[in-house]
């Protein structure tokens, strides 16, 4: 499931609180929406999780299971959206969202200050009445907004209020900017899907003239076969065992390891060569680098 991610947006914007011009991104690091105007004079919070029934239980609220919460509002809103649009199963919007599995929200106008020591606190809002924020959607998205019902802590000034929103048609410049962002988002999503299924092409290294070429494979040295000895095991160049085949593939995927192993064998073969006027040294047994399988 793809959703707007506060953690990934922190990395993208380098801000704990979104500022005008910041583009929030998804958990796939694809653009979602951009803050284009802010008259609220607020430091919007991106650290605190959405409230849920368990939170009100911790705050000793009577009938905590009946108290409204942002997590429940999100689940109910998604259920209504999917019901009206007829989306079911894997096509449903937010199909993996439950009350206890809600993505971290962007808490607009909420005053949660933090200190250099890492302390945070819940404070009354500082935004001025009538202030607003405006976002530009960078692609087709579903936005769920909840008027926070928190009435225990001071974050709503002790008086939770309704919140209003307006969906506007963008200007021609906004439309073109959104099309570019949408194209960028689709490319990122497609690459993420290919990466998930292991279908990305191999990375290519740039050359000095601006062209690109496939990454060179590590040099390999041919290792002489060992003559089978008269015991109950033998060394085979091509194993019929699936486990041995898997080990062989694993070594192929790590060219640096293969290169070092091949070099070590080459050095050992060189050390075993007799010098002029000396007896040929006793042949050493090679261990731990070739695959062995029991004889039938």
Secondary structure, DSSP 8 states (H G I E B T S, - for coil): ---B-HHHHHHHH--SS--TT-EEEBTTS-EEEEEEEE-S----B-SS----HHHHHHTT-TTGGGS--HHHHHHHHHHHHHHHHT--GGGSTTTT-BTTB-----BTT-B--B-TTS-B--B-----TT--EEEEESSS-----------SSGGGTT-------------HHHHHHHHHHHHHHHHHHHHHHHHHTT-----EEE-TTS-EEE---------------SSSEEE-SS---HHHHHHHHHHHT-HHHHHHHHHHHHHHHHHTS--TTS---------SSS-EEE--
